[in-house]
Amino acid sequence: MNDKIPNRLTEYSFLIFFLVLKLVLSFVLVNSVYELHRDEFLHLDQASHLAAGFTSVPPLTSLFSWLIKACGNSVFVVKLVPALMGAVTIWYCWKIVGFLKGNLLAKCLVAVACLCSSLLRLNTLYQPNSFDVLAWTAIFYYLLKYFDKNEAKYLYAFAIFVALGFLNKYNVLFLIIGLLPAILITSNRRVFANKHLYFAVLLALLIISPNVIWQINNHFPVLTHMKILQATQLVHVNRIDFFIGQFLFFISSIFILLAGIGSLVFYKDFRKHSWIIITYIITLIVFSYFKAKDYYALGLYPVLLAFGAAYLGRVLSKKYVLTGLLFVFNIGSFIYLLPLLMPVYSPAQIVAHHKRFERVGALRWEDGKNHELPQDYADMQGWKELAALVDSAYAKVKDKSGLVIRADNYGQAGAINYYSKYKNINAVSYNADYLYWFKIDKPIKVLIMITEWKDEDPLRKREQPYFGRITKIGEITTSYARERGAGVFLLEEAKPEVTEIIKSEIEEEKNDY
């Protein structure tokens, strides 16, 4: 008993070290030249419009955004939330290794494997993806515990994380599609005879019911959103690239990942957990069939890394040279690949090393073409400049009661609302959730309009008949910004028909959506 206490303290010390390291790296490995990502602005604005559902994502993210807003809404807090989710994911991996009776070496291996992977990059962005991976990892953990202990509490924990995963991102349904046949064809199918499974399912349905009802009442906007994704983003997804991406995400931890896959197939102590590898295969096939983005499957990997670490912890016990070489490869290769995985390079440095980025497909955008920066990085540029231009236009308007600030897209609208020095500036758009937040309760007198970056009407000929005076305030000039060239215009002395025109455009956009 006395020997166990120091061992536990040692393990807890290592765990705390890795969790703190995770948080620190999430901040220090992001070049300060980058601003928030366009998607983050939309999620943050949802805090001011809490609802049971949104056209872009389920409602859980809005609750996180509300907490962020309550804590000051600073960039630090925004970045801290996904970093904490990543830390909890590592904690669950640590627990899975413990469940498999893995030693301290195994637990350190899985922590390093998670740290030295694309999960680190994922956890620097305030998007639903971080909680998605966390939820999937927790789902695997609680199923492992239930199949081992046959205790109902683990079924309820499993159901709660399925529900939370659903309320975070509908992506979790693909995991369920993979899990069901995997459980049915193994001895674990006896779970379907347990009444607590159905009570747990009812609990999950109760938790997600507000969002399901919202989807029904709003004619399932998620289906329209998926069609838009298929037409604009997923159309350029290549299935071969999807599978290549699965291993590139964990290239530094490849030996641990392969050990996890291999041990679940060949290692007799782990064969009773074969439902995990079957789930992995089926889910990947389903993702591939629907031409999903490669990172949609990231939630499958923490559990595989945990199994690989547990296996290697046994095999490498007291083999210090091999253990050292594994850590050196894992950490060393990650450091070498760091500029490709994390935004440590400035845009100018990326352009200077563009061949290195191009070779791994990092410069390919959703349009299927190569650009100067990775798309995510270009989406983190120029927002402060845009907000400053809009503030300049806003300051020129004396009577703001009839003012509308209309952006071209949700990124612009959200960035203005976040970075503007004016509270409640309320920029809106015909795009994404902003379309439903676009309320006109007074006649429009002044319009601040932000154009798209490929503006086909730089003289605003379309608006000239409806406004007495049109002034161009400026345009985004930040180098390499995806929105570079987007203009800010101040349109004053609006004619009466402007209000009705914009109202009709809003309704038309809603009908199209």
PESULRA-V891104 format. One record per helix or strand of 3 or more residues. SS is the DSSP state (H for helix, E for strand). FROM is the first residue (numbers start at 0). TO is the last residue. If there is no record, write none. Layout:
ss->(SS;SS)
from->(FROM;FROM)
to->(TO;TO)
This chain:
ss->(H;H;H;H;H;H;H;H;H;H;H;H;H;H;H;H;H;H;H;H;H;H;H;E;H;E;H;E;H;E;E;H)
from->(1;37;59;74;103;117;128;151;171;186;194;220;233;238;250;267;293;319;346;353;374;382;399;402;409;426;433;445;460;466;486;496)
to->(27;47;69;98;114;121;148;167;183;192;216;231;235;247;265;288;314;340;351;358;377;394;401;406;418;428;436;449;463;474;493;511)
